[in-house]
Amino acid sequence: CGTYITEIVDIKVSHGKTYYVVKNGANGFLKPVLRRMLEGLLPDMDGVACEPFVTEDDDYSICVLSDSAETERVDIVGHLCTAADVMTRDIVVSKAKIGDFVTFSNAGSYAYSLAPLLFASQPKPEQVFVDE
């Protein structure tokens, strides 16, 4: 349960690749970042064995909240000063602009508690409970 929502704070193109830079990547929702790291170390990764860091291959549904009808292939990365702050690579999403939001479904209870909230003295992401 739970949805992690973060804002696109920059869009960069380097060597023909487009990067959506989001606020509070690893320091707001660490699980997808840990997944990227573990994939390189454990190519035959069993998600259950890596819980609570990784669960399944399709842990999250990722959506860019944008008015654009166009799509593009991007990497979604956090704004921290580390190359490890990669939330997802090579994903096709709605074309975005700075200020649009990205959502990650199934954030669950670990979104906030596993994240290095104070890394580089960044502001903590907010937690909001919605009761419908």
C-alpha positions in Angstrom: 0.0 0.0 0.0 1.0 3.6 -0.1 2.2 5.8 -3.0 5.5 7.7 -3.0 5.2 11.1 -4.8 8.1 13.2 -5.7 8.6 16.4 -7.8 10.8 16.6 -10.9 13.3 19.4 -10.1 15.4 19.2 -13.2 15.6 17.5 -16.6 19.0 16.8 -18.1 20.2 15.3 -21.4 23.6 13.8 -21.5 25.1 11.6 -24.3 21.6 11.3 -25.8 20.0 10.0 -22.6 17.3 12.0 -20.8 17.3 12.1 -17.0 14.4 13.3 -14.8 16.0 14.5 -11.6 13.6 14.2 -8.7 13.5 15.7 -5.2 14.0 13.1 -2.5 15.1 10.1 -4.5 17.1 7.7 -2.2 16.6 10.0 0.8 12.8 9.7 0.5 12.2 6.2 -1.0 15.3 4.0 -0.8 13.8 0.7 -2.0 14.1 1.3 -5.8 17.6 2.6 -5.4 18.6 -0.4 -3.4 17.1 -2.6 -6.1 19.3 -1.0 -8.7 22.4 -1.6 -6.5 21.5 -5.2 -5.7 20.8 -6.1 -9.4 24.5 -5.6 -10.2 25.6 -7.7 -7.2 23.0 -10.4 -7.4 22.0 -11.0 -11.0 19.7 -13.9 -10.1 18.3 -12.0 -7.2 15.5 -13.6 -5.3 13.3 -10.8 -4.1 12.0 -12.7 -1.1 15.5 -13.3 0.2 16.3 -9.5 -0.1 13.1 -8.4 1.8 12.6 -5.7 3.1 14.8 -4.0 0.5 13.5 -5.8 -2.6 10.3 -7.8 -3.1 9.5 -8.6 -6.7 10.7 -7.7 -10.2 7.8 -5.4 -10.8 7.7 -3.9 -7.3 6.4 -0.5 -8.4 4.2 1.0 -11.0 5.9 4.3 -11.9 3.9 7.1 -13.4 4.7 10.7 -14.4 1.8 13.0 -13.7 1.9 15.2 -16.8 -0.4 16.9 -19.3 1.6 15.7 -22.2 0.3 13.1 -24.7 3.9 12.4 -25.7 6.1 9.7 -24.1 9.9 9.4 -23.8 12.4 6.9 -22.5 14.2 8.2 -19.4 16.2 7.4 -16.3 14.7 8.7 -13.1 17.3 9.8 -10.6 17.5 11.6 -7.3 19.2 14.9 -6.7 21.7 13.7 -4.2 25.5 14.1 -4.8 25.9 10.4 -5.5 25.7 8.4 -8.7 24.0 5.6 -6.8 20.8 7.7 -6.5 19.1 6.0 -9.4 15.4 5.1 -8.9 14.8 3.5 -12.3 16.5 3.2 -15.7 15.3 3.1 -19.2 11.6 3.5 -18.6 9.0 4.9 -21.0 6.8 7.5 -19.3 4.8 10.6 -20.2 7.0 13.4 -21.3 7.4 15.7 -18.3 8.5 19.2 -17.5 10.1 20.6 -14.3 7.5 20.8 -11.6 5.6 17.6 -12.7 5.3 14.8 -10.2 6.4 11.1 -10.4 4.5 8.4 -8.4 5.8 5.0 -7.2 3.0 2.7 -6.2 3.4 0.1 -3.4 5.7 2.3 -1.4 4.5 0.5 1.7 5.6 1.1 5.3 9.3 1.0 4.4 9.3 4.1 2.1 10.0 6.4 5.0 11.6 4.2 7.6 14.4 2.7 5.4 15.4 6.0 3.7 18.5 7.9 4.8 16.4 10.9 5.7 19.2 13.1 6.9 21.7 12.3 4.2 23.5 15.6 3.1 21.1 17.6 5.4 18.3 17.4 2.8 14.8 18.4 4.0 12.7 15.4 5.1 9.9 14.3 2.8 6.4 14.7 4.2 4.2 11.8 5.1 0.5 12.3 4.5 -2.3 9.9 5.5 -5.5 10.1 3.3 -8.6 8.6 4.7 -11.4 8.3 2.1 
